[in-house]
Amino acid sequence: WSVCLAATALAACAVPGLPAPESESESGHHAALPTGFVHLAALAPDVLQDMRYHGADNFVGRPIAAYESPRCILSEPAARALQAAQAELRPQGMALKVFDCYRPQAAVDDFVRWGRDLADQKTKAAFYPDVPKQALFQRGYIAEKSGHSRASTVDMTLVVLNGKLASKHVHGPLADGIDVDMGTPFDMFDEQSHTDNSKQSPDVQHNRRWLRTLMERHGWKNLPEEW
């Protein structure tokens, strides 16, 4: 699911001077960020992080350029808005989990290079089974600029921490520690991933609407092409 902070939803340029998600220094501290940007873990340590572009479990099938560590960097307003959503979720037996946050332009360029290499289709069955690779740009799944590059967009989902509590709000399998059922995997390029896709089960449609309503209460704007 992808959301951007509504207050900055129209911006789509890279943040000047913001570094790639970096490794810790020898002392164990993060490198300093420009004023106004933070490591999400510093403000909301209980938001789970599964930064997919630092590894190979993504639509490209390998680590992406400029993701030097699996750490979420955001603008401070975006981080605080996630913190507020997390505070609402905690008593309900759930947590947020982020898959991607700030995305360096070098990473966006890496996506573009991959998208233009039509010979590389090893991830097609898992991530774009019904979309020709040459159509990924036309349909808006890959672009030369990304809202993630201004550090106020996140890809995220919900995780069940307490199935008994979560069952009051979300539907489907609710074993502790698993992701809430959103119908398709993260990063799947398909109409089935669109937030309001009517072909999904009633449980999945409920879960997507519930998550969207939650995030909108905290200032976020849904990107309708992704759940």
N, C-alpha and C positions, 0 to 999 in steps of 0.2 A: 504494500500500500504506500502510496507516495503523497505527501502533503507538504505544502509550503505555508510559511507564516503569512497570514492575509495582509498584514501591514506592509509587507515587502513583495507581494506576489507578482507585481508587474516588472520588477527588476530581473534582468537575466544576464548580467555581466559578471565577469570574474571579480573577486575582491582583490584589489591591489595589495601586494605585499604579504598575502596570507600564504604560509608555506604548505607543503604537502603534509599529510598526517605523518608525523615523524617518530623516530625511535626515541627512547629515553636517553638522557645523557649518562655518562659514566656514574654520576652521583645518584641516578635513579629519578631525576626530575625531568619534567617535560620542558622542551624549549619554549621560550617566551613567545606568546602570540601577540599580534597587534591589538591595540586597545579596542575593546568591543567584541572580541572573540574569545571563546573559552573551550576547554575540553569538557565535554558533556559530563564525564565522570566526576569532575570537580563540583558540579552543581547538583547533579542527579545520579549519584553512584548506584542507585537501585534500578535504573533503566538498563536493561540487558543490552549487550552489544555483540552482534554477530556480523562483523564487517566483511561482507562477501567478496569485495573486490581486492582484498588483501590476499585471498587464497584462490583456489581453482573452482569453487562451487558457484559458478556464475555463467552467464550466457556466452562468454568468450571462452571459458574453460581453462583459464590460467590466471595468475596474479596480474593485475592491471598496473600500467605505468604510474608512478608517483605515489602509490599506496605503500609507504615505507613501514607502516605499523597499523595494527587493527584498532585504531582509536578514532572516536567520533569527535570532530571539531565543528562547532556551530557559532553563529552570532549569539551574543549573550541574550537578546530577547527571545530567540528561538529556543535556546537551552532552557530558559526560565519557563517558557510556555510548555515545553515537554515535562519539566519538573512539576508544573501544576497539574497536568493531565495524569502524571504518575501518582501524585498525591491523592487524586480522586479514585484511581484504580486500586490502590493498595488495600483499602478496607473491603473491596469487593472481590478480593482473591485473585487479582490479575496484575500483570506488569506489562509495560511497553518493552518491545525489543526493536532496536534499530539495525538495519542492514547497510545503510549508506547515509552519510551526512555531507560535510563539505567535500566537493569533488574537484580536484585541481584540473585546470585546463589541459594539462598534459595527459590526464586520464581520459578526458573527453576526446582528445585527439587520437588516443589509442583505440577507443571504441570506433571512431570513424575509420581508421585504417583497417580494423577488423571487418567492419561492415562492407568495405569496398573489395575485400579479398573473397571473391565468390567461391574460390576453391576450398576455403576452410569452412566446412559445414559439420564438424564433428559434434557440435552441441545441438543440432537442429531438432532431433527427436525429443529432446528434453525441454527445450526453451522456445522454439518457434516451429512446431511441427506442421502447422497449416498456413504458414506465411512464407512465400518465397524470399530468400535472403535479399535479393535485389529490391524487394519492396519494403524493407525495414525503414529506409529513409523516408520514402513516400508516405508511409502510414504513421510516421512520427515516433517510431520506437527508438531511433537513433538520430541525433542531431549534432550539428557542429558547435552549438552552444547549449549549456545546461543550466537550469535554475539552481542546481546543486552547487554551482561554482560561486554563488554569493552567500553560501553557508546558512541559508534559512529554509532549506528543503530537506526533508528526510524520507527515506523509505523505511517502513516499519510495520510491525504487526503486534498482536496481543499474545501473551503467554499465560497459561493457567498456573496459578500458584496454589489455589485451593479450589478444587472442583466443586465442592459443596456450595461455596459462596458464589463462584463464577456462574453456576448454573442458573442463577436468578436473572442473568443478564445476557449471556451468550448461549448458543445452542450447539449441539453435536457432541463428539467425544471430548470429555473434559478431564482426562487424567492429569494429575498434577505434573507440571514440568513440560507439558506439550503446548505447541502453538494452537491457538484457536483456529478452527476450520474456516479458511477463507476461499476454498474452492480450487485455487490454482497455486502452484509454487511461486515464490518470489522470482521476479524477473522473467516470467513467462510472457512472451509477446503473442497475444491472442485476444480476440474479443471476449473470451471467457474471463479474462482478467479485468475487464471494464467494471467499474464499481457497480453499476446498475444493470449488469447483464441479467436478463430475465430467464435465461436457460439454467442458471444455477439453482440448486435446491433451496427450498424455503429456509432451511437453517443457515445456509451460507448467505443468502440475501439478508436475513436478519442480522447476522454478525457484521456484514459490511456496513449496513445502515447504522448499527449501533456504534461501531468504531468511528464512522464519519461524524455522527452527532456528538460523540464525546470530544473529538478533536476540534470541531467547530466551536464548542463551548470555550475552548482555550485559545481561540484566535487563529486556528489553522484553516487552510482552504484545500479541499480535496482536488487531486488531479484525476479526472473521471476515467482516463484510460488505464488506470491502475487501481486495484482494490485497496 
